[in-house]
Structure formats: C-alpha cells, structure tokens
C-alpha cells in the first residue's frame, strides 16, 4: 500500500490526498513534522518537505505534489484530473502552478508561519501586520476565483480538475487558520461548499492540528 508522509496542515499533502481519493487509491498516512530533525524522513527527501509518497514493495518514492498527481494521471484511468485538449491541459497546469506558488507564497505560507509554526516551535505571538498582509492577499485571490467562476462551472472549465483540488487544498489550510473572510465572494463560497461536500474532502475537514483549533464554520459545507 502507498504511504503518504504528511502532516494535517500541509496544503500540498492535502492536494495529493484529494487526488488519490478522487481516483479511488488507498493510502496510509504517516505523520511527520518536517520542521524537526528526523533522519529517517531526511533519507527519503533531502529537502525534508512534505509530501512524500512511498510504495515500499515496489521501491517507488515520489516527491512533490504535482509530480505525484501527474504520476497518477498517467497510471490510473479513473477520474482524470488533467483532461481535455492540449490547451485545456495547459490551463489546468497554469492554475495549479498559480495556486501552489502564488496563493501559497502570498497568503498560506505566512498564515502557517504566524499561526502554526510560531505556536508550535518558537512560542512567539503572531505578527499582526503579517497576518493583515496575508488576509489582504487571500481576499485578492478570492477575487480572482470569483472571476474564474463567473465564466466557468469549475476553475479550469466545465469539469472538476486538479486546479480545483490545488486551490481547495490551499484555501482549506488558510480557512483552518482563520485567515479568510468569505464575505463578498459568493461564487467562490458556492464552489468551495461543493468541494467540502465531496467524499474526498470530508476526511481532511475532520482532522485537527494539536493545540490549534479551526473556526466553527471550518468543517461545515453550508458555511
């Protein structure tokens, strides 16, 4: 069986978990804390970053969430996540990159640093200015999602794709950390409510990070 080395608030691990669940692939979760010294985990990935996916019986080690998603796109026919023509697939990949890089760097990573890592590691209070910048950035990204959903049923077109999974994975972590004001973003709220209702998403919403609790609306589809 596949083993996924991850921790509950890793958005990239969440993307992999959503992809595997949508494709019906069983996986065992292995909890790691990449910010701690762990020689066994470092042996799997010199970068010491999650996610890492391992199939020990076949000697397979996969690193990087997009590489993992592309691996299953090539090897599992069920529920294609990068479908369509070459331009369609290019648009999906563009959006995945946007959410994994821009949304993460602008907003999700700062929220994780201020509200997760500081609490777990340094015991420092969060920086209010950094939080405000992150939340302002989130709002701008929600504006962009609203724009996409004004013109499309799903983020990249008429069907669910890896772009939706990547965006929802990032937003779910930001929402857990109390970094999203959903008001004024009806298109994105309606889309995210559908994402939260999918069977693939429900296990993520039931997990909790020690000493850090999400807002009351976090796991409710009708938020």
DASULPE-V415312 format. One record per residue. N is the residue number from 1. SS is DSSP state (~ for helix, > for strand, _ for the rest). PHI is phi in radians with two decimals (999 if undefined). Layout:
N:SS:PHI + N:SS:PHI
//
This chain:
1:_:999 + 2:>:-1.15 + 3:>:-2.10 + 4:>:-1.90 + 5:>:-1.47 + 6:>:-2.80 + 7:_:-2.42 + 8:_:-0.99 + 9:_:-1.85 + 10:_:-1.55 + 11:~:-1.15 + 12:~:-1.31 + 13:~:-1.14 + 14:~:-1.10 + 15:~:-1.05 + 16:~:-1.15 + 17:~:-1.09 + 18:~:-1.10 + 19:~:-1.07 + 20:~:-1.16 + 21:~:-1.15 + 22:~:-1.08 + 23:_:-1.57 + 24:_:1.28 + 25:_:-1.78 + 26:_:-1.28 + 27:>:-2.62 + 28:>:-1.75 + 29:>:-1.54 + 30:>:-2.08 + 31:>:-1.35 + 32:_:-2.32 + 33:_:-2.10 + 34:_:-1.07 + 35:_:-1.37 + 36:_:-1.78 + 37:_:-1.24 + 38:_:-2.50 + 39:~:-1.09 + 40:~:-1.12 + 41:~:-1.22 + 42:~:-1.08 + 43:~:-1.15 + 44:~:-1.38 + 45:_:-2.56 + 46:_:-1.01 + 47:_:-1.26 + 48:_:0.94 + 49:_:-2.14 + 50:_:-1.58 + 51:_:-1.64 + 52:>:-2.27 + 53:>:-2.03 + 54:>:-2.22 + 55:>:-2.12 + 56:~:-1.07 + 57:~:-1.15 + 58:~:-1.87 + 59:_:1.18 + 60:>:-1.81 + 61:>:-2.23 + 62:>:-2.00 + 63:>:-2.23 + 64:_:1.60 + 65:~:-1.12 + 66:~:-1.26 + 67:~:-1.07 + 68:~:-1.16 + 69:~:-1.07 + 70:~:-1.16 + 71:~:-1.03 + 72:~:-1.26 + 73:~:-1.12 + 74:~:-1.44 + 75:~:-1.95 + 76:_:-2.21 + 77:_:-1.30 + 78:_:-1.13 + 79:_:0.85 + 80:_:-1.03 + 81:_:-1.86 + 82:_:-2.30 + 83:_:-1.58 + 84:_:1.68 + 85:_:-1.31 + 86:~:-1.00 + 87:~:-1.10 + 88:~:-1.06 + 89:~:-1.16 + 90:~:-1.11 + 91:~:-1.16 + 92:~:-1.05 + 93:~:-1.13 + 94:~:-1.06 + 95:~:-1.20 + 96:~:-1.01 + 97:~:-1.08 + 98:~:-1.02 + 99:~:-1.24 + 100:~:-1.24 + 101:~:-1.80 + 102:~:-1.21 + 103:~:-1.07 + 104:~:-1.11 + 105:~:-1.19 + 106:~:-1.23 + 107:~:-2.36 + 108:~:-1.23 + 109:~:-1.06 + 110:~:-1.08 + 111:~:-1.10 + 112:~:-1.10 + 113:~:-1.13 + 114:~:-1.31 + 115:~:-1.86 + 116:~:-2.05 + 117:~:-1.15 + 118:~:-1.08 + 119:~:-1.25 + 120:~:-1.43 + 121:~:-1.93 + 122:~:-1.63 + 123:_:1.06 + 124:_:-1.54 + 125:_:-1.27 + 126:_:-1.18 + 127:_:-1.46 + 128:~:-1.07 + 129:~:-1.16 + 130:~:-1.12 + 131:~:-1.13 + 132:~:-1.10 + 133:~:-1.08 + 134:~:-1.12 + 135:~:-1.23 + 136:~:-1.14 + 137:~:-1.13 + 138:~:-1.00 + 139:~:-1.06 + 140:~:-1.13 + 141:~:-1.16 + 142:~:-1.13 + 143:~:-1.02 + 144:~:-1.17 + 145:~:-1.09 + 146:~:-0.99 + 147:~:-1.07 + 148:~:-1.03 + 149:~:-1.34 + 150:~:-1.19 + 151:~:-1.98 + 152:_:-2.47 + 153:_:-1.25 + 154:>:-2.05 + 155:_:-1.11 + 156:_:-1.86 + 157:>:2.69 + 158:_:-1.41 + 159:_:-2.27 + 160:_:-1.06 + 161:_:-2.43 + 162:~:-1.05 + 163:~:-1.08 + 164:~:-1.13 + 165:~:-1.15 + 166:~:-1.12 + 167:~:-1.13 + 168:~:-1.14 + 169:~:-1.10 + 170:~:-1.15 + 171:~:-1.14 + 172:~:-1.12 + 173:~:-1.24 + 174:~:-1.05 + 175:~:-1.19 + 176:~:-0.98 + 177:_:-1.53 + 178:_:1.23 + 179:_:-1.76 + 180:_:-2.15 + 181:_:-1.79 + 182:_:-1.39 + 183:_:-1.09 + 184:_:1.46 + 185:_:-2.26 + 186:~:-1.06 + 187:~:-1.04 + 188:~:-1.24 + 189:~:-1.06 + 190:~:-1.10 + 191:~:-1.10 + 192:~:-1.19 + 193:~:-1.09 + 194:~:-1.16 + 195:~:-1.05 + 196:~:-1.12 + 197:~:-1.46 + 198:_:-1.23 + 199:~:-0.96 + 200:~:-1.14 + 201:~:-1.57 + 202:~:-1.04 + 203:~:-1.05 + 204:~:-1.10 + 205:~:-1.22 + 206:~:-1.50 + 207:_:-1.54 + 208:_:-2.32 + 209:>:-1.62 + 210:_:-0.97 + 211:_:1.10 + 212:>:-2.14 + 213:_:-1.84 + 214:_:-1.43 + 215:_:-1.10 + 216:_:-1.07 + 217:_:-1.42 + 218:_:-0.93 + 219:_:-1.74 + 220:_:-1.75 + 221:_:-1.07 + 222:_:-1.66 + 223:_:-1.32
//
